[in-house]
Amino acid sequence: MEKRDRGCAWGCLVIPGAFLLLLTPLLLFEWYWGHELWGGLAPAWPGGAYVFAGTVGALIPLVFLAWAAPLTRMDWKRSKPRSLAWATASLPGLVAGYLIAGAISATARPKRRRDWDGDCYREGGPCWVHVHYPWLWAVGLAACLAVIALLVGLFVRHVRRSSATAPSTAGPADDPTPRSPSGTGDRRPSV
């Protein structure tokens, strides 16, 4: 087998394996904690399930920022250990992103109506959540957009402050003196 063929075979195994590795936590979260999250924790949250949905929506951009900010500091050409440390620092944001994505995916109803069985309507199930809290998605989306707008505003404010030029400590330019080397006080003699 040629070296090129082995690379293709390796890629054909790695890509589906990585996809399953990334998808498995979301499925496990939905299967084991989704019903308890939306059936128990969300209604008991201070303010109810709508405030819980707003909290989840507000966390989306913050978690993304916690994941992406360390990755922007990586520079493999300058220092590989330091870049690896920044990549490691982004892992808590990635894990929190999976938790948020799991919480959101636990409210997804099956596409076909005929698949809405008793488990879907069980307390905390996706159909139950949508029946009892029909505007859950809108509250989460509004909270997400509000936090994004706030973060953009803070970033713009930070950029404006950092780009403003500092006041000069130098005084005004000195006037020419009559005792200059040319004797004209930096004035040109009339010709």
Disulfide bonds with the S-S distance in Angstrom:
Cys120-Cys127 1.74
